[in-house]
């Protein structure tokens, strides 16, 4: 392991080397990456970068020192709550991303059930399509996961979930939409199931929170899923996904301030003074918070509607092109911005989609691998505007190139370890 150099280097030399390190990174700016980074366009870039410079060194650990960050948090949370049809009682906080928002929701559910129902062996009920962060939260906070299979259409099987709930259930989870196939769970039925055992209901809208409200404005058929649904306790929505803010900022919303209280930690027995933590972090960078505020102000509702309009058009064209390609199919009835590409088992020559993904990667197109079943995942966003025709042309060419060949590498790749 190489030690840090004794002497420092010039700014130009440091930045030159840092720039060179990026040579193998995905080129998201050219639109060939389906996910990971979400590009809102030049105006969004500019406002976010200028906001980042203003708040590069600020710390939301103590908003008495930086009251502007407290104001920023309240406003971003308020705008998001209003977008998701919350009333004046809805409260929340900013977090570092969807995983932290989910962790906060699970923690709040556990604490509420312990305080109000005396639950000492807490359980979460969710479909196997629910985000892996719920399993991480269960591991970290000592809950048992009751996972159920999905239906043939990949939506949560509420009947199976109903059989899994019981007196120790503290949280029932639904997704709007779920990540793997991009389909929306029956949130009304899931919320009613949670209410039947006095458990919290969390709606994971990390992927859809900044899409579904605008899709609805565009006349798309969106089944009720937000605070209009009685029984929904908490919602997570990521501003750094289709909200187009830089990483990492998400919103965790609670239907009431009393519910939000269960996710906070306050300790007054330390020689350093009162320690109060609204989420899982102590020190919190002001950069993502300020960028989220700036991007939301820059775009406004009309800006988000237009970005969503183009995204949905592109996703529809992508799905149609995939379905028209021999040997391929789209998993589930995805109607929004998420697309899962799999082999068509009825085809004369089914395609090994992981080999297909490798061939596409050689042409610069990046997808996540996932399964079961084996499939390639794409999150369509404004990043991909203007490239869908090129993609479909390369897709057809790569299917012909791959033919009946297969790869031995069956690994999947949503998140990785070094």
C-alpha positions in Angstrom: 0.0 0.0 0.0 1.5 3.3 -1.1 1.8 6.0 1.5 0.7 9.6 1.0 3.5 11.7 -0.6 5.5 13.8 1.8 5.2 17.0 -0.3 2.1 18.4 -1.7 1.5 19.0 -5.4 0.2 21.9 -7.5 -3.5 22.3 -8.1 -3.1 21.8 -11.8 -1.1 18.6 -11.4 -3.7 17.2 -8.9 -6.6 17.9 -11.2 -4.8 16.6 -14.2 -4.3 13.2 -12.5 -7.8 13.2 -11.1 -9.2 13.8 -14.6 -7.1 11.0 -16.0 -8.5 8.5 -13.4 -11.9 8.9 -15.1 -10.9 7.4 -18.4 -12.7 4.1 -17.7 -15.8 5.6 -16.2 -19.1 5.4 -18.0 -19.7 8.4 -20.3 -23.1 9.3 -18.9 -23.1 12.7 -20.6 -23.4 11.1 -24.1 -26.7 9.4 -23.1 -25.5 5.8 -23.3 -25.9 5.1 -19.6 -29.3 4.0 -18.4 -29.2 5.0 -14.8 -26.6 5.9 -12.2 -26.6 9.6 -13.2 -29.6 11.7 -14.3 -28.9 14.7 -16.5 -31.4 17.5 -16.4 -29.7 19.6 -19.1 -27.4 22.6 -19.2 -29.5 24.9 -17.1 -29.8 22.3 -14.3 -26.0 21.8 -14.5 -25.3 25.5 -14.1 -27.6 26.1 -11.2 -26.5 23.0 -9.4 -22.8 23.8 -9.8 -23.2 27.4 -8.7 -25.2 26.3 -5.7 -22.5 23.7 -4.9 -19.8 26.4 -4.8 -21.9 28.5 -2.4 -22.3 25.6 0.0 -19.1 23.6 -0.5 -18.0 23.9 3.1 -21.3 24.4 5.0 -22.4 21.8 7.6 -26.0 20.9 8.5 -24.9 19.3 11.7 -26.0 22.4 13.5 -28.5 24.6 11.8 -28.1 27.3 14.5 -24.7 27.9 12.9 -26.1 27.6 9.4 -29.8 28.5 9.6 -30.0 28.7 5.8 -29.6 24.9 5.6 -32.5 24.5 8.0 -34.6 26.7 5.8 -33.5 24.9 2.7 -34.4 21.5 4.3 -37.9 22.8 5.3 -38.6 24.1 1.9 -37.5 21.1 -0.1 -39.4 18.8 2.2 -42.5 21.1 2.0 -42.4 21.2 -1.8 -42.1 17.4 -2.0 -44.8 16.9 0.5 -47.2 19.1 -1.4 -46.3 17.3 -4.7 -47.3 14.0 -3.0 -50.6 15.4 -1.7 -49.5 15.8 1.9 -51.3 18.2 4.2 -49.8 20.6 6.7 -49.2 17.8 9.2 -46.8 16.0 6.9 -43.2 16.3 8.0 -39.8 15.0 7.0 -36.1 15.4 6.5 -33.5 15.4 3.8 -31.2 12.3 3.7 -28.2 11.2 1.7 -30.2 9.0 -0.7 -32.9 6.3 -1.0 -31.1 3.8 1.2 -30.9 6.2 4.1 -34.5 7.3 3.7 -35.6 3.6 3.8 -33.5 3.0 6.9 -35.2 5.9 8.6 -38.6 4.6 7.7 -37.8 1.2 9.1 -36.3 2.6 12.2 -39.4 4.8 12.8 -41.7 1.8 12.3 -39.7 -0.3 14.8 -39.7 2.5 17.4 -43.3 3.3 17.0 -44.4 -0.3 17.4 -42.2 -0.8 20.5 -43.6 2.4 22.1 -47.2 2.1 21.2 -47.7 -1.7 20.8 -45.0 -3.2 23.0 -43.5 -5.2 20.0 -40.1 -6.7 21.0 -39.6 -9.0 18.0 -40.4 -6.7 15.1 -41.0 -7.9 11.5 -41.2 -6.3 8.1 -43.5 -7.7 5.4 -42.5 -7.0 1.8 -42.5 -8.5 -1.7 -39.2 -9.9 -3.1 -39.2 -6.9 -5.5 -38.8 -4.4 -2.7 -35.5 -2.7 -2.5 -32.6 -4.4 -0.9 -32.2 -1.5 1.5 -35.1 -2.9 3.5 -33.1 -6.0 4.1 -30.1 -3.9 5.1 -32.3 -1.9 7.5 -33.6 -5.2 9.0 -30.0 -6.4 9.5 -28.9 -3.1 11.0 -31.9 -2.6 13.3 -32.7 -6.2 14.3 -35.9 -6.9 12.5 -37.1 -10.1 10.8 -38.0 -9.9 7.1 -41.1 -11.8 5.9 -40.5 -11.8 2.1 -43.2 -13.0 -0.3 -43.2 -13.9 -4.0 -44.4 -11.5 -6.6 -47.3 -12.3 -9.0 -46.7 -13.3 -12.6 -46.8 -9.6 -13.5 -44.1 -8.8 -11.0 -46.3 -6.8 -8.7 -46.5 -7.6 -5.0 -48.8 -10.4 -4.2 -51.0 -8.8 -1.5 -52.7 -12.1 -0.6 -49.3 -13.7 0.1 -48.4 -10.6 2.1 -51.6 -10.9 4.1 -50.7 -14.4 5.1 -47.3 -13.1 6.4 -48.5 -10.3 8.6 -49.1 -10.8 12.3 -48.8 -9.3 15.8 -45.1 -8.6 15.3 -45.5 -6.8 12.0 -44.3 -3.2 12.4 -44.0 -2.3 8.7 -45.6 -3.3 5.4 -43.9 -2.1 2.2 -45.1 -1.2 -1.2 -43.2 0.3 -4.2 -44.3 3.0 -6.6 -42.9 1.7 -8.8 -40.6 -1.1 -7.8 -37.1 -1.0 -9.3 -36.5 -4.4 -11.0 -39.3 -4.3 -13.6 -40.7 -0.8 -13.0 -44.3 -1.9 -12.2 -46.4 -0.3 -9.5 -47.7 -2.3 -6.5 -51.3 -2.0 -5.2 -50.6 0.6 -2.6 -54.2 0.9 -1.5 -54.4 -2.8 -0.7 -51.0 -2.8 1.0 -51.9 0.2 3.1 -55.1 -1.4 4.2 -53.2 -4.5 5.1 -50.8 -2.5 7.3 -53.8 -0.8 9.0 -55.3 -4.1 9.8 -52.4 -4.9 12.2 -51.7 -1.3 13.2 -48.4 -1.3 11.4 -46.7 1.4 9.4 -47.0 1.4 5.7 -44.0 2.7 3.7 -44.2 3.5 0.0 -40.8 3.4 -1.7 -41.1 6.0 -4.3 -37.3 6.6 -4.6 -37.6 5.9 -8.3 -41.1 7.3 -8.9 -41.5 10.2 -6.5 -40.3 12.7 -9.1 -42.0 10.9 -12.1 -45.5 9.7 -11.1 -46.9 13.1 -10.0 -45.9 14.6 -13.4 -46.9 11.6 -15.4 -50.3 12.0 -13.8 -50.4 15.6 -14.9 -49.6 14.4 -18.4 -52.7 12.2 -18.4 -51.0 8.9 -17.7 -53.0 6.3 -15.8 -51.4 6.4 -12.3 -53.0 4.3 -9.6 -53.2 6.1 -6.2 -50.1 5.6 -4.2 -49.2 8.8 -2.2 -50.7 10.5 0.9 -54.1 10.4 -0.8 -54.1 6.8 0.2 -55.3 6.3 3.8 -52.9 4.3 5.8 -49.7 5.4 4.1 -47.4 6.4 6.9 -44.1 7.2 5.2 -42.8 7.9 1.6 -39.3 8.0 0.3 -38.5 10.1 -2.8 -35.1 10.7 -4.3 -34.4 14.2 -5.6 -31.1 12.9 -7.0 -32.8 10.5 -9.4 -35.5 11.9 -11.7 -35.5 15.1 -9.5 -32.2 15.8 -11.4 -30.3 17.1 -8.4 -26.7 15.8 -8.0 -25.9 13.0 -5.7 -26.8 12.5 -2.9 -30.1 13.8 -1.6 -33.5 12.1 -0.9 -36.6 13.0 1.1 -38.2 10.9 3.8 -41.8 12.1 4.5 -44.0 11.1 7.5 -47.7 11.6 7.6 -47.4 13.3 11.0 -44.7 15.0 13.1 -45.4 12.4 15.7 -44.4 9.7 13.3 -41.3 11.6 12.3 -40.2 11.8 16.0 -39.6 8.0 16.0 -36.8 8.3 13.5 -34.8 11.0 15.4 -32.1 10.5 18.1 -31.6 13.0 20.9 -29.0 12.6 23.6 -28.3 15.1 26.4 -25.8 13.1 28.5 -22.6 14.1 26.7 -19.9 16.6 27.8 -20.0 18.1 24.3 -23.6 19.2 24.8 -27.0 18.2 23.2 -26.6 15.8 20.3 -29.7 15.7 18.1 -29.7 13.7 14.8 -32.7 13.9 12.5 -31.5 11.0 10.4 -28.6 8.6 10.4 -25.9 11.2 9.7 -24.1 13.5 12.1 -22.3 16.0 9.9 -24.2 16.6 6.8 -22.8 18.4 3.7 -24.7 21.5 2.7 -23.9 20.8 -1.0 -26.6 18.2 -1.9 -29.2 20.1 0.1 -28.5 23.4 -1.6 -28.3 21.7 -5.1 -31.6 20.1 -4.5 -33.2 23.4 -3.6 -31.6 25.2 -6.5 -32.6 22.5 -9.1 -36.2 22.3 -7.9 -36.5 26.1 -8.0 -34.9 26.3 -11.4 -37.2 23.6 -13.0 -40.5 24.3 -11.2 -43.5 22.0 -11.9 -43.6 23.0 -15.6 -39.9 22.0 -16.0 -40.5 18.6 -14.4 -43.5 18.0 -16.5 -41.6 18.6 -19.7 -38.6 16.4 -18.6 -41.1 13.7 -17.7 -42.9 14.0 -21.0 -39.8 13.3 -23.0 -38.7 10.6 -20.7 -41.9 8.7 -21.0 -42.0 9.1 -24.8 -38.4 7.7 -24.9 -39.2 4.8 -22.6 -42.3 3.9 -24.6 -40.2 3.9 -27.8 -37.5 1.8 -26.2 -40.1 -0.8 -25.0 -41.7 -1.0 -28.4 -38.3 -1.5 -30.1 -37.3 -4.2 -27.7 -40.6 -6.1 -28.1 -40.1 -5.9 -31.9 -36.6 -7.4 -31.7 -36.7 -11.2 -32.2 -35.5 -13.1 -29.2 -36.3 -10.4 -26.6 -39.1 -9.3 -24.4 -39.8 -6.7 -21.7 -40.6 -8.0 -18.3 -43.8 -6.8 -16.6 -46.3 -4.1 -17.7 -43.9 -1.2 -17.1 -45.6 2.0 -18.1 -43.2 4.6 -16.8 -39.4 5.0 -17.1 -38.0 1.7 -16.0 -37.3 -1.1 -18.5 -36.2 -4.7 -17.9 -35.0 -6.6 -21.0 -35.1 -10.4 -21.0 -34.9 -13.3 -23.4 -38.1 -14.4 -25.0 -38.5 -18.0 -24.0 -40.8 -18.6 -27.0 -38.2 -17.5 -29.5 -36.6 -20.0 -31.8 -33.2 -18.7 -30.6 -33.5 -17.1 -27.2 -30.9 -14.5 -26.6 -28.4 -14.7 -23.6 -29.1 -11.2 -22.3 -25.9 -11.0 -20.3 -23.9 -11.8 -23.5 -26.1 -9.1 -25.2 -25.3 -6.7 -22.4 -21.5 -7.3 -22.9 -21.9 -6.6 -26.7 -23.8 -3.4 -26.0 -21.2 -2.4 -23.4 -18.6 -2.7 -26.1 -20.5 -0.1 -28.1 -20.7 2.2 -25.0 -24.2 1.3 -23.7 -24.3 0.6 -20.0 -27.0 -1.4 -18.3 -27.2 -3.1 -14.9 -27.5 -6.9 -14.8 -30.2 -8.3 -12.6 -32.3 -11.4 -11.9 -33.9 -13.8 -11.6 -34.8 -14.1 -14.4 -31.6 -12.8 -16.1 -32.3 -9.4 -17.6 -30.8 -6.1 -18.4 -32.1 -3.1 -16.5 -32.5 0.4 -17.9 -33.7 3.6 -16.1 -34.7 6.0 -18.9 -34.4 9.7 -18.1 -33.7 13.0 -19.8 -30.1 11.8 -20.0 -31.1 9.5 -22.8 -33.0 12.1 -24.9 -32.0 11.9 -28.5 -30.2 8.5 -28.5 -33.0 6.0 -28.5 -32.9 5.4 -32.2 -29.2 4.8 -32.0 -29.7 2.4 -29.1 -32.3 0.4 -30.9 -30.2 0.1 -34.0 -27.2 -1.1 -31.9 -29.5 -3.5 -30.0 -30.6 -5.2 -33.2 -27.0 -5.4 -34.4 -25.9 -6.9 -31.1 -28.6 -9.5 -31.0 -27.5 -10.6 -34.5 -23.8 -10.6 -33.3 -24.5 -12.6 -30.2 -26.8 -15.1 -31.8 -26.9 -18.3 -29.8 -23.6 -17.6 -27.9 -23.6 -17.3 -24.1 -21.3 -15.9 -21.4 -20.1 -17.8 -18.4 -20.3 -14.7 -16.3 -23.7 -14.8 -14.6 -23.0 -12.1 -12.0 -25.4 -9.2 -11.4 -24.4 -5.6 -10.6 -26.8 -3.2 -8.9 -24.2 -2.2 -6.4 -20.6 -3.5 -5.9 -17.8 -3.8 -3.3 -14.2 -3.0 -3.7 
